Amino acid sequence: MIGHIVYSKCGHDKGKIFVVIAENDLYLYLVDGSKRLFKNPKRKKIKHVQVTNYICDEIIKKISKGNCLDLDIKMAIKNYVNIKSRESG
């Protein structure tokens, strides 16, 4: 799931868009590039997020190389929002 765009379904961040940067059996580690930075990801249970079909290949490459920046995360989310707005109308 690393690189997926997800929506938070529960909590004070309900409805916010995040990028998955890590995962384990129970949790996903989420960042948005502004409030939740790469160095301090949000830990959220898998059942508390809505996974989209959008995968950020560029983010996956940067994470594997170890040079992913918060700006990259922001741009990935911005691109996703632009794509969704074009699709909806």
C-alpha positions in Angstrom: 0.0 0.0 0.0 3.0 2.3 0.1 2.4 5.2 -2.3 -1.4 4.9 -2.2 -3.6 8.0 -1.7 -6.0 7.5 1.2 -8.8 9.4 2.9 -9.1 9.4 6.7 -12.6 8.0 7.7 -12.4 8.7 11.5 -10.9 11.1 14.0 -10.2 14.8 13.9 -8.6 14.5 10.5 -11.7 12.9 8.9 -11.9 13.5 5.2 -8.3 14.6 4.9 -6.1 13.2 2.1 -2.8 11.4 2.9 -0.1 9.4 1.2 0.9 6.0 2.7 4.7 6.0 3.3 4.9 2.8 5.5 2.8 0.0 6.8 2.7 -3.0 9.1 0.1 -5.6 10.0 -2.2 -3.2 11.8 -1.2 0.3 10.9 -0.5 2.6 8.0 1.8 5.6 8.4 0.4 8.6 6.6 1.8 12.0 5.6 0.3 15.0 3.9 3.4 17.1 3.4 2.1 20.1 5.5 0.7 19.2 8.9 1.9 15.6 8.9 5.5 15.6 7.8 7.6 12.7 6.5 9.7 12.7 9.7 6.5 12.5 11.9 3.9 10.4 10.1 0.3 9.8 11.4 -0.2 6.2 12.5 -3.7 5.1 11.7 -5.4 1.7 11.7 -6.1 0.3 8.2 -9.8 0.1 8.9 -9.9 3.8 9.6 -8.9 4.8 6.1 -10.6 4.7 2.7 -8.0 3.6 0.1 -8.3 5.0 -3.4 -7.1 3.5 -6.7 -4.5 6.2 -7.2 -0.9 5.1 -6.6 2.0 7.6 -6.7 4.7 5.8 -8.5 7.1 8.7 -8.1 6.6 8.6 -4.3 7.3 4.9 -4.2 10.6 5.4 -6.1 11.7 8.3 -3.8 10.9 6.3 -0.7 12.9 3.3 -1.9 15.8 5.6 -2.6 15.5 7.4 0.7 15.1 10.9 -0.7 11.4 11.7 -0.4 10.6 15.2 0.7 7.5 16.8 2.1 7.2 18.9 -1.1 7.0 15.6 -3.1 4.1 14.5 -0.9 2.3 17.8 -1.3 2.7 17.7 -5.1 1.4 14.1 -5.3 -1.7 15.1 -3.3 -2.2 18.2 -5.4 -2.0 16.1 -8.6 -4.6 13.7 -7.2 -7.0 16.5 -6.4 -6.5 18.0 -9.9 -7.3 14.6 -11.5 -10.3 14.1 -9.3 -11.7 17.6 -10.1 -11.3 17.0 -13.9 -13.1 13.6 -13.6 -16.0 15.1 -11.7 -16.7 17.8 -14.0 
